[in-house]
Amino acid sequence: MEQGSLSVQDILNYLDIEALNEMQEASIEANRQNDNVMLLSATGSGKTLAFLIPLLERLDPSKKGTQAMVIVPSRELAMQIEQVFRSMRTGYKVTVCYGGHLRETEENNLQEAPVLIIGTPGRLKDHIKRGNITLDTINSLVLDEFDKTLEHGFSEEVSFIVDALKNVDHRVLTSATRLVDVPSFVQFNEPQVLDFLPADGAIIQRLALQTVRSPEVDKLETLFELLCYLGNRPSIIFCNHKESVERVSEYLSGKGIANEYYHGSMEQRDRDSALFKFRNGTVNFLVTTDLAARGLDIPYIRYIIHYHLPVNEAVFTHRNGRTARMEASGTAILILGPSEQVPAYILEETSEISIPTTGLTIPEKPKWVTFYISAGKKNKVNKIDLVGFFTNKAQLRAEDIGLIEVKDFMSFVAIRKSKASLVLPMVKGEKIKKQKVKIEIAK
């Protein structure tokens, strides 16, 4: 596609979206009429497209250099936005910058200036200080999930970046909560405010709220019984601390329930692997801290389980934003200890789950296994290459291969569990695109 020739309908076709929602349409129109726009909308409502389309409309295909920057609070959100932008097939180069992998890789990507840079505050500040980013051509800036950026303590880094961008004349700020005050360093000048957040205390009606009572302060046994009762529907289990996350995950594994855990102290490869296993159905249960409450590209979550009660209303809202997204429905479940009550900020009616004392069975085992391959986009390996490799070398049919995800230097492929034990010896020592690679079942 020629740069600058895309219509909104072209983008929707590429993304397999029938139509923009009301919030997205309002954002596009507001950005056409204003240079400063503040978009307030719930997690999962489609804010990414609501600012990417306006950015795209302001890009000049005849102009060289970086023209737009998006600052986000987490690497996961950065990668998600990058994927959406690539799926739009704009023809423009995009680079994503975040901690947890080699800075040198990003430096190489920045040598030929991308039109769009997406990144986390700390890594972007580092690149600017090293002179890796040409700043004078950047005229559009997006502060995505800015409320979360402030929560994470990135004010100093964002202030540094904004101050370094001398020629920005178009600013967009998005937030899933209402900000009392926008810091002066944002340099917002009478922004057009689009408020699509529900009224205080309101929760989208597609989300059902339920409680289950734990007779013990330690809720592990109640959680186990609850999962047996609910079955193997995709569920996220939220804990308040990473130590609790690992403890809960280990307990469930010991009980025979396949799960993955996810928190900020994990290595990036392990975090990527955990999320991919959850997305592709290798596991249906993800035990996590509030790191997973925002910015993760997980299309369908049936249950949100609050193993620990949220520390405040904002956390409760963001956790629940993982389910009942767009037109889907979902259920949030609070596990209450003997002395715990439903928090006062939850105004909606809740129903109590009564778990049967007999007849419970362990959730059905997943039908997929995740394979790790030590090659990715930077090795010129793509999804088609991987499908061809496994169908030819392992004699798999197309229906035996599930979701595929290709990262910079590694890839993950879901293989039907009934075929997995046969696949490993057949692909051992084989090359992909004449490259020797490591292939193993993802740990």
C-alpha positions in Angstrom: 0.0 0.0 0.0 1.3 3.4 -1.0 2.1 5.6 2.0 -0.6 8.1 2.7 -3.2 6.5 0.4 -5.1 4.5 3.1 -8.7 5.3 3.9 -10.3 4.5 7.2 -12.3 1.8 5.5 -9.1 0.2 4.2 -7.8 0.1 7.8 -10.9 -1.5 9.1 -10.8 -4.1 6.3 -7.2 -5.0 7.2 -8.1 -5.3 10.9 -11.3 -7.2 10.1 -13.4 -4.6 11.9 -16.9 -3.9 10.6 -17.1 -0.3 11.8 -15.6 2.2 14.3 -17.4 2.6 17.6 -18.7 5.9 18.8 -15.6 6.8 20.9 -13.3 6.1 18.0 -15.3 8.2 15.5 -15.4 11.1 18.1 -11.7 10.9 18.6 -10.9 11.0 14.9 -13.1 14.0 14.3 -11.8 15.8 17.4 -8.2 15.3 16.3 -9.1 16.7 12.9 -10.4 19.9 14.5 -8.0 20.3 17.5 -4.3 20.0 18.2 -4.7 18.9 21.8 -7.1 16.1 22.6 -7.7 14.2 25.9 -9.5 10.9 25.5 -11.0 9.3 28.6 -12.3 5.8 27.9 -12.3 2.4 29.6 -9.7 -0.3 29.1 -10.6 -2.5 26.2 -12.8 0.1 24.4 -10.5 0.6 21.4 -8.4 3.6 22.3 -5.4 2.4 20.3 -7.2 2.8 17.0 -8.8 6.0 18.3 -5.4 7.7 18.3 -3.5 5.7 15.6 -5.9 6.7 12.8 -5.5 10.5 13.6 -1.8 10.0 13.8 -1.8 8.4 10.4 -3.9 11.2 8.9 -1.2 13.8 10.0 1.8 11.9 8.6 3.4 13.5 5.5 4.7 10.8 3.1 7.0 13.3 1.5 8.8 14.2 4.7 11.8 12.3 6.0 12.5 11.5 9.6 10.4 10.5 12.6 7.1 12.3 12.7 5.2 10.8 15.7 6.0 9.3 19.1 3.7 7.3 21.4 4.8 7.0 25.1 3.3 4.1 27.1 3.7 2.8 30.6 4.6 -0.9 29.8 6.5 -2.9 27.2 3.4 -5.1 26.7 1.3 -2.1 25.6 4.1 -0.9 23.4 4.3 -4.2 21.5 0.5 -4.3 21.3 0.3 -0.9 19.7 3.1 -1.8 17.3 1.2 -4.9 16.2 -2.0 -2.9 15.5 0.0 -0.3 13.5 1.7 -3.0 11.4 -1.7 -4.7 10.8 -3.0 -1.4 9.4 -0.5 -1.9 6.5 0.4 1.8 6.3 3.7 1.3 4.5 5.4 3.4 7.2 8.3 2.2 9.3 7.6 1.8 13.0 10.0 1.0 15.8 9.2 0.0 19.4 11.6 0.8 22.3 11.4 -0.8 25.8 13.5 -2.3 28.5 14.1 -6.0 28.8 16.0 -6.6 25.6 19.1 -5.4 23.8 19.3 -1.6 23.4 21.7 -2.2 20.5 18.8 -3.8 18.5 16.8 -0.7 18.9 19.7 1.5 18.0 20.1 -0.4 14.7 16.3 0.1 14.0 16.6 3.8 14.7 19.5 4.4 12.3 17.1 4.7 9.4 14.6 6.9 11.2 11.2 5.3 11.6 8.1 7.5 11.0 6.6 6.3 14.3 8.4 5.4 17.5 6.5 3.7 20.3 8.2 3.2 23.7 8.3 3.3 27.4 9.5 6.4 29.2 12.8 5.1 30.6 14.0 3.6 27.3 13.0 6.6 25.2 14.8 9.0 27.6 17.9 6.8 27.3 17.8 6.9 23.5 17.3 10.7 23.5 20.2 11.2 25.8 22.4 9.0 23.5 21.3 11.0 20.4 19.7 8.0 18.8 16.4 9.8 18.0 16.2 12.8 15.6 13.8 15.1 17.5 13.3 18.1 15.3 11.0 16.3 12.8 8.6 15.0 15.5 5.3 17.0 15.5 2.8 14.5 17.0 3.0 13.1 20.6 0.6 10.6 22.2 0.7 9.9 26.0 -1.2 6.6 26.1 -2.6 5.3 29.4 -1.1 8.4 31.0 -2.8 7.7 34.4 -0.9 4.4 34.5 2.3 6.2 33.5 1.9 8.5 36.5 1.1 5.6 38.8 4.4 3.9 37.8 6.3 7.0 38.7 7.5 8.0 35.3 6.8 11.8 35.6 10.4 12.8 35.5 11.1 10.7 32.4 8.0 12.0 30.5 8.8 15.6 31.5 12.3 15.1 30.0 11.0 13.7 26.8 8.3 16.3 26.3 10.8 19.1 27.0 13.1 17.6 24.4 10.4 17.6 21.7 10.5 21.3 20.6 8.4 21.1 17.5 5.4 19.1 18.7 2.1 20.8 17.7 -0.3 17.9 18.1 -0.8 16.1 21.4 -3.1 13.3 22.5 -3.5 12.1 26.0 -5.5 8.9 26.9 -6.6 7.7 30.3 -8.9 5.0 31.7 -9.5 7.2 34.7 -10.4 10.8 35.2 -7.3 12.9 36.0 -7.8 15.5 38.7 -4.9 17.6 37.3 -2.8 17.2 34.2 0.8 18.0 35.0 2.1 21.2 33.5 5.0 19.4 31.8 2.5 17.8 29.4 2.2 21.3 27.8 -1.5 20.8 27.1 -3.2 24.0 25.8 -7.0 24.0 26.3 -7.4 20.4 25.1 -10.6 19.0 23.7 -11.8 16.5 26.3 -13.7 13.4 25.2 -15.2 11.6 28.2 -16.5 8.2 27.5 -16.0 6.8 31.0 -19.0 5.5 32.8 -20.4 7.5 35.6 -18.6 7.1 38.9 -19.3 3.7 40.3 -20.9 2.4 37.2 -19.8 -0.8 35.5 -20.7 -2.0 32.0 -23.7 -4.2 32.3 -22.1 -6.9 30.3 -19.9 -7.6 33.3 -21.5 -9.8 36.0 -20.2 -9.5 39.6 -20.1 -12.5 41.9 -18.6 -13.5 45.2 -17.4 -16.7 46.8 -16.7 -17.1 50.5 -13.5 -18.8 51.7 -13.9 -20.3 55.2 -10.2 -19.9 55.7 -7.9 -16.9 55.6 -5.7 -18.8 53.2 -7.9 -19.0 50.1 -6.0 -21.6 48.1 -8.5 -24.5 48.6 -11.4 -22.2 47.8 -9.7 -21.1 44.6 -9.1 -24.7 43.6 -12.7 -25.6 44.1 -13.9 -22.5 42.3 -11.8 -23.4 39.2 -13.1 -27.0 39.3 -16.6 -25.6 39.4 -16.1 -23.0 36.6 -14.3 -25.4 34.2 -11.6 -24.6 31.8 -12.8 -21.2 30.5 -10.1 -18.6 30.0 -9.6 -16.9 33.4 -7.2 -14.4 35.0 -6.5 -14.7 38.7 -5.3 -11.5 40.2 -3.0 -11.3 43.3 -1.6 -8.3 45.0 2.0 -9.5 45.3 4.4 -11.4 43.0 5.2 -13.8 45.9 1.6 -14.7 46.1 1.4 -15.1 42.4 4.1 -17.8 42.4 2.6 -19.5 45.5 -0.9 -19.7 44.0 0.5 -20.9 40.6 2.6 -23.6 42.3 -0.4 -24.8 44.4 -2.7 -25.1 41.3 0.0 -27.0 39.4 0.4 -29.4 42.3 -3.4 -30.0 42.1 -3.2 -30.8 38.4 -4.5 -27.5 37.0 -2.4 -26.3 34.1 -1.6 -22.6 34.5 1.1 -19.9 34.0 2.1 -17.0 36.2 3.1 -13.5 35.2 4.7 -10.6 37.0 7.2 -7.8 36.5 10.3 -9.6 37.9 10.3 -12.3 35.3 12.7 -12.4 32.4 11.2 -11.0 29.2 11.3 -14.3 27.4 9.4 -16.0 30.3 6.8 -13.3 30.3 6.3 -13.6 26.5 6.1 -17.4 26.8 3.5 -17.2 29.6 1.3 -14.8 27.7 1.5 -16.7 24.5 0.6 -20.0 26.2 -2.5 -18.2 27.7 -3.4 -16.7 24.4 -3.1 -19.9 22.4 -4.9 -22.2 24.8 -1.9 -24.2 26.2 -3.2 -23.0 29.5 -6.5 -21.4 30.4 -5.5 -19.9 33.7 -3.1 -17.0 34.2 -2.1 -16.0 37.7 -0.8 -12.5 37.8 -0.2 -9.2 39.6 -1.9 -6.0 38.4 0.8 -5.8 35.7 -1.7 -7.7 33.5 -4.6 -5.4 34.3 -3.8 -3.2 31.3 -2.2 -3.2 27.9 -2.3 -6.9 27.2 -3.6 -8.2 23.9 -5.8 -11.1 25.1 -9.0 -11.2 23.0 -11.4 -13.3 25.2 -11.4 -13.7 29.0 -14.4 -15.3 30.6 -13.6 -14.9 34.2 -11.6 -12.3 36.3 -10.9 -13.8 39.7 -9.8 -11.4 42.5 -7.9 -13.8 44.7 -6.8 -10.7 46.7 -9.2 -7.8 46.9 -8.1 -4.8 44.8 -6.4 -2.1 46.8 -8.7 0.6 45.4 -11.5 1.3 42.9 -9.1 2.1 40.0 -7.4 -1.2 40.3 -10.7 -3.0 40.4 -11.8 -1.2 37.3 -8.7 -2.0 35.3 -8.6 -5.7 36.4 -12.2 -6.1 35.2 -11.4 -4.4 32.0 -9.7 -7.6 30.9 -13.1 -9.2 30.4 -16.5 -8.0 29.0 -14.5 -6.2 26.4 -16.2 -4.6 23.4 -19.2 -6.7 22.7 -18.2 -9.7 24.8 -19.6 -10.6 28.2 -17.7 -11.7 31.3 -17.8 -12.3 35.0 -15.7 -10.8 37.8 -15.5 -13.0 41.0 -14.3 -11.8 44.4 -13.0 -14.4 46.8 -13.8 -13.1 50.3 -12.0 -14.4 53.4 -13.8 -14.9 56.7 -13.6 -11.3 57.8 -13.6 -9.6 54.3 -16.6 -7.8 52.8 -17.4 -6.5 49.3 -15.5 -3.1 49.1 -17.7 0.0 49.6 -16.8 1.4 46.2 -18.6 -1.6 44.5 -22.1 -0.3 44.2 -23.5 -2.9 41.9 -25.4 -5.9 43.1 -23.4 -9.1 43.5 -24.6 -12.7 43.6 -22.9 -15.3 45.7 -21.6 -18.6 44.2 -22.3 -21.7 46.2 -19.8 -24.3 45.2 -21.1 -27.9 45.5 -19.4 -30.1 48.1 -19.4 -33.1 45.8 -19.0 -34.0 42.2 -16.2 -31.5 41.4 -13.7 -32.5 38.7 -10.4 -31.0 37.7 -10.8 -28.7 34.6 -10.3 -30.5 31.3 -6.7 -30.4 30.1 -5.8 -28.0 27.3 -5.4 -29.5 23.8 -2.4 -27.4 22.8 1.4 -27.4 23.6 3.6 -24.4 22.9 6.9 -24.9 21.0 9.8 -22.4 21.3 12.0 -21.7 18.3 15.1 -19.6 18.7 14.6 -17.5 15.5 12.3 -14.6 14.7 11.7 -11.5 12.6 15.3 -10.4 12.7 16.3 -13.8 11.4 13.9 -13.3 8.4 11.6 -16.0 9.8 7.8 -15.4 9.5 4.6 -17.3 10.2 4.4 -18.8 6.7 8.0 -20.2 7.1 7.0 -21.8 10.4 3.8 -23.4 9.0 5.8 -24.8 6.1 8.5 -26.1 8.4 6.1 -28.0 10.7 3.9 -29.3 7.9 7.0 -30.6 5.9 9.4 -31.7 8.6 6.9 -33.0 11.1 4.2 -34.0 8.6 1.5 -32.0 10.5 -1.8 -31.0 9.0 -2.9 -27.3 9.1 -5.4 -28.1 11.8 -2.6 -29.5 14.0 -1.0 -26.0 14.1 -2.6 -23.3 16.3 -1.6 -19.7 17.0 1.8 -18.6 15.9 3.6 -15.6 17.3 6.9 -14.3 15.9 9.1 -12.0 18.0 12.4 -10.3 17.1 14.7 -13.3 17.9 12.3 -16.0 18.9 9.0 -17.5 17.9 6.2 -19.5 19.6 4.0 -22.1 17.8 1.0 -23.9 19.3 0.9 -27.6 18.3 -1.9 -30.0 19.0 -1.0 -31.9 22.2 -1.7 -35.3 20.7 1.0 -34.7 18.1 3.6 -32.9 20.3 5.6 -36.0 21.4 6.0 -37.1 17.8 7.1 -33.7 16.6 10.2 -33.1 18.7 12.3 -36.0 17.3 11.2 -35.1 13.7 12.4 -31.5 13.9 15.5 -32.0 16.1 18.6 -30.7 14.2 16.6 -29.4 11.3 17.2 -25.9 9.9 14.7 -23.1 9.2 15.7 -21.0 6.2 19.1 -22.6 6.2 19.6 -21.5 9.9 20.3 -23.8 12.7 17.7 -23.2 15.4 16.8 -24.5 18.8 13.4 -26.1 19.0 11.9 -27.2 22.3 8.6 -27.3 24.2 8.3 -23.9 25.9 8.9 -24.2 29.7 
